[in-house]
Amino acid sequence: QVQLVESGGGLVQPGGSLRLSCAGSGTIFGFYDMGWYRQGPGKQRELVATISTSGRLTYADSVKGRFTISRNNARNSVYLQMNSLKPEDTAVYYCNAVTTPWAWGQGTQVTVSS
């Protein structure tokens, strides 16, 4: 059974930075295109960044230039570096496979507020 554990969220002021981590067990991340998703208050879950097995990166327009996704297959982990955070980035952030998502983890809360 695949388990995903996200961490690194917290309360940060606008303009601040956070680095999210996602660790997986029960599967091998290196075989899959991976993504970071988020779900803001009253909103649907959206895909914000992806990294393919070959390292190709894609970003939602809303985070382009501010967020950076990376992976460490040896550690079965995916990361999201978030800079220049805005209040509209407030959400629960999740990682998962892109093509065929597994069961969702609990996510990590990111709150951007002064």
Disulfide bonds with the S-S distance in Angstrom:
Cys22-Cys95 1.67
